[in-house]
Amino acid sequence: MQIAIASGKGGVGKSSVAASLIYLLKDGYSLIAVDADADAPNLHLLFGVERWEEKREIIGAKIAKINSETCIKCGICAERCPYDCIKLVDGVYKVNELTCEGCGVCKLVCPVEGVITLEEVRSGIIQKTTTKYGFPLISAQLDVGRPNSGKLVTEEKEWAKRIMKEEGIEHMIVDSAAGIGCQVIASLGGADVAILVAEPTPASLSDVKRVYKVVQHFREPAYLIINKADLNPEFKGLYEFAEEEGIPIIGEIPYDRAVPKSMAMLKPVVEAFPESKASKALREIAEVVKEQILR
């Protein structure tokens, strides 16, 4: 079973919910966790990870290189660059490696063959560790200004699948990134179930609708968790959306100051404050996940 936890909107508590569910399920099931937010990974922080056992570089991005010795300084490359990343610096045309997308326009328009080349560079890293709780965690870190966040997530999941096969692990739980971009698509692709996390606000409703369209594209069953459910009791949009689309609401979590406190302690809230309001709600949700999804 591969479960993807997504939200569309950032800041709704998706990773906090994911960390707590992983913590609550770890003793009854063999599982591996994947942090699929290559731009801003933080699942390892919630599990207090201090070191990584293995790191792998992912090569795939390309950037332009200009040979200053053979360049005739016509400036056509700078004029045509769609990302405005080629500038004349001290009489030499140079490429800003942080903004270059490797599109190849400069190479195409250069009148002198071989002056401009596209060179492969590192997109980022994926890394693995065994948490203090005993389950493996795979995370990714996209390099600054590099594309291919979706490729990093795909590589993470492929690594996780190999570990599952080698170690006989049953389930993969993927903490997706916010939004509906490449890494979210890579997170949801191949999943058996999507658990959507939202808060009772118009912005969260709008974004969870968008990510649900991605879930529908992959024809995956979806479930909804409403976080901070008591902050805006007059707002009924999430309930109406769930009813219209036939999405089961598997739990509501009240706003609880114990959650940010637990994050500062580098622990899931269900471990740091097991008797808190949020923890009690999360334990109920974990039971529903066991009964309705993992059974």
Secondary structure, 3 states (H helix, E strand, C coil): CEEEEECCCCCCCHHHHHHHHHHHHCCCCCEEEEEECCCCCCHHHHCCCCCCCEEEEEEEEEEEEECCCCCCCCCHHHHHCCCCCEEEECCEEEECCCCCCCCCHHHHHCCCCCCEEEEEEEEEEEEEEECCCCCEEEEEEECCCCCCHHHHHHHHHHHHHHHHHHHCCCEEEEEECCCCCHHHHHHHCCCCEEEEEECCCHHHHHHHHHHHHHHHHCCCCEEEEEECCCCCCCCCHHHHHHHHHCCCEEEEECCCCHHHHHHHCCCCHHHHCCCCHHHHHHHHHHHHHHHHHHC
